[in-house]
Amino acid sequence: MFNTIPPVTRNIILLNVVVYIIANIMPGLYNSLSGFYPFSPNFQSWQIITHMFMHAPLAESGGFMHILFNMFTLWSFGPILEQALGEKKYLLLYFASGLGSFFLFNLWNFIEAQQIISGLENLGLNAAEIYPKAAIGYTGDMNISATTPEGQELSNQFYTLLRTPMLGASGAIFGVVTAFATLYPDSKIAMLFLPIPIKVKYLMPIVIVISIWLGVSGNGGGIAHLAHVGGALVGWLLARNWKKHLYRFN
């Protein structure tokens, strides 16, 4: 059955699974391949791409379900788009959506970081002292200047932002699903939490609005909801442009 999946989708799934196995055998890879905030001491340029192939570790609750759900979704929607768009456009869609997810997620990180830095400065504190302490593997002095509860809370928030990466193919896959909804808006799908089939042109806007609210409100439960929105936005823009020419005859 796996051989019947079109080549690009098949190879993306295979690469995700291989990377997942290797990363769980060599857990140190999570620190170098996951996507950290670009102004974090833990950021490396290649993480812009590699974060798309990292998923929550097996040792974490729901870790296996993370990659399983992502790959199942890609298997469900990817082949249709790969056949409709062709391999090159489909590959562009996937990686551009992944880049869009990274950009939007970290744009929001930047806004939050500036608010935290401003709050620390108003308290007479310097956020720069936290940067080296946030580096993975740092073993030096962890003392900070903040002595008030407010200053300590802001310092902890900034420390957490610098050390918490995004990982997973969800942003790229949201782009794929949104592109599908754009090209085939009247198609009906059913989800686990919504067993009644509903047209994707109605379902996707609801999912996007909920993702925006969860991402902005901070009620995301450790899920990078704004990364999903970034991937969906790129998928929609690309599919909207391609749709004009998709069914024309040469």
LINJODA-V559287 format. One record per backbone hydrogen bond with DSSP energy under -0.5 kcal/mol. CO is the residue of the C=O (numbers start at 1). NH is the residue of the N-H. E is the energy in kcal/mol with one decimal. If there is no record, write none. Layout:
CO/NH/E + CO/NH/E
//
This chain:
1/4/-1.3 + 2/5/-1.2 + 6/10/-2.5 + 7/11/-2.6 + 8/12/-2.3 + 9/13/-2.4 + 10/14/-2.5 + 11/15/-2.6 + 12/16/-2.3 + 13/17/-2.3 + 14/18/-2.6 + 15/19/-2.7 + 16/20/-2.2 + 17/21/-2.3 + 18/22/-2.5 + 19/23/-2.9 + 20/24/-1.7 + 21/25/-1.3 + 22/26/-2.8 + 26/29/-2.4 + 27/30/-1.6 + 28/31/-1.0 + 28/32/-0.7 + 29/32/-0.5 + 29/33/-2.6 + 30/34/-1.3 + 34/36/-0.9 + 35/166/-2.7 + 37/40/-2.8 + 40/43/-1.6 + 44/47/-1.8 + 45/48/-1.5 + 46/49/-1.5 + 46/50/-2.6 + 47/51/-1.8 + 49/52/-1.6 + 50/53/-1.9 + 51/54/-1.2 + 51/168/-2.8 + 57/60/-1.3 + 60/63/-2.1 + 62/66/-1.6 + 63/67/-1.2 + 64/68/-2.3 + 65/69/-2.7 + 66/70/-1.8 + 67/71/-2.7 + 68/72/-2.3 + 69/73/-2.2 + 70/74/-2.3 + 71/75/-2.6 + 72/76/-1.7 + 73/77/-2.1 + 74/78/-2.7 + 77/81/-1.6 + 78/82/-2.9 + 79/83/-2.1 + 80/84/-1.8 + 81/85/-3.2 + 82/86/-1.7 + 86/90/-2.1 + 87/91/-2.5 + 88/92/-2.3 + 89/93/-2.7 + 90/94/-2.3 + 91/95/-2.3 + 92/96/-2.6 + 93/97/-2.0 + 94/98/-1.8 + 95/99/-2.3 + 96/100/-2.4 + 97/101/-2.1 + 98/102/-1.7 + 99/103/-2.4 + 100/104/-2.4 + 101/105/-2.1 + 102/106/-1.9 + 103/107/-1.9 + 104/108/-2.0 + 105/109/-1.7 + 106/110/-2.2 + 107/111/-2.0 + 108/112/-2.5 + 109/113/-2.9 + 110/114/-2.5 + 111/115/-1.8 + 112/116/-2.3 + 113/117/-2.9 + 114/118/-2.4 + 115/119/-2.1 + 116/120/-2.5 + 117/121/-2.5 + 118/122/-2.1 + 119/123/-0.8 + 120/123/-0.7 + 120/125/-3.0 + 121/124/-1.8 + 125/127/-0.6 + 126/129/-1.3 + 127/130/-1.9 + 127/131/-0.8 + 128/132/-0.7 + 129/133/-0.5 + 130/134/-1.4 + 131/134/-1.0 + 132/135/-1.1 + 135/138/-2.1 + 148/152/-2.5 + 149/153/-2.3 + 150/154/-2.3 + 151/155/-2.2 + 152/156/-2.3 + 153/157/-2.2 + 154/158/-2.3 + 155/159/-2.5 + 156/160/-2.5 + 157/161/-2.3 + 158/162/-2.0 + 159/163/-1.1 + 160/164/-1.2 + 163/165/-0.7 + 166/35/-2.7 + 169/173/-2.6 + 170/174/-2.8 + 171/175/-1.5 + 172/176/-1.6 + 173/177/-2.7 + 174/178/-2.5 + 175/179/-2.1 + 176/180/-2.1 + 177/181/-2.3 + 178/182/-1.9 + 179/183/-2.3 + 180/184/-2.8 + 184/187/-1.8 + 185/201/-1.9 + 187/200/-2.7 + 189/198/-2.3 + 191/194/-0.9 + 194/191/-2.0 + 195/197/-0.5 + 198/189/-2.2 + 199/202/-1.6 + 199/203/-2.0 + 200/204/-2.4 + 202/206/-1.1 + 203/207/-2.2 + 204/208/-2.7 + 205/209/-2.5 + 206/210/-2.3 + 207/211/-2.2 + 208/212/-2.6 + 209/213/-2.3 + 210/214/-2.6 + 211/215/-2.4 + 212/216/-2.7 + 213/217/-2.5 + 214/218/-1.0 + 214/219/-0.8 + 214/220/-0.5 + 220/223/-0.9 + 223/225/-2.0 + 224/227/-0.8 + 224/228/-1.2 + 225/229/-1.7 + 226/230/-2.3 + 227/231/-2.1 + 228/232/-2.5 + 229/233/-2.5 + 230/234/-1.8 + 231/235/-2.4 + 232/236/-2.5 + 233/237/-2.3 + 234/238/-2.5 + 235/239/-2.3 + 236/240/-2.4 + 237/241/-1.5 + 238/242/-2.6 + 239/243/-2.4 + 240/244/-0.5 + 241/244/-0.7 + 242/245/-1.5 + 242/246/-1.2 + 245/248/-1.2
//
